[in-house]
Structure formats: C-alpha cells, structure tokens
C-alpha cells in the first residue's frame, strides 16, 4: 500500500507518506496555520 495521509495530534497536522514498510513524514504544521499557503510556499520555495 502506498499513499499520502494526514493525522491530527493536538494542534499539529502531520502529513506523511506510506511506501511499503517505510513511513516518510513530509510536514508537521500547526492546525491554526493556512495549509494551502504553507504548501504553496514549499512548492515555490518562497
């Protein structure tokens, strides 16, 4: 099984990918932050 997932822990949103038996954590961000803005900044390296 392979895919991206999100889990909420307290005020943190954790975005991770499962690839076979390996878990890659891509992002840990405060849930009060605008996720779209954060992802856009990461995409465009602003």
N, C-alpha and C positions, 0 to 999 in steps of 0.2 A: 504494500500500500504506500502511496506517495501523494503528498499534498500539503497545502498550507492551512494552518489552523490558528485560532485566536482563543486565548483564555484570559479571564479577568481574575486578578488577585488583589484584593484591597482596592487601592486607587491606581493599580498598574494594569495595563493591557499588554499582553505578551503575544507577539506574532512569531510563529515558528513553523518549520517545515519538517515533515517526517519523510525520510528516504530510506527504505528498507528498515534496518535496525538502528539508524542514526537519526538523532534529533538535532536540528540546527536552529538556534534562537537568532532571529533576524532583528527583532526590535522589542525593546521594553520602554513603554511610554506611559505617562500619566493619563488617566482616562479623562481628565478635565481639559486636556490639550486637543486641538483640532487635528485629527488623524490625517485628513486629506492634505492639510498644509504640510505636515511633517513628511508625508510620503512624497509630495511634490518637491520639497526641498532636497530630499535624499536623491530623487531621480535627477534633478537638475544641478545637484552639488552646490546649492546656494548657501 
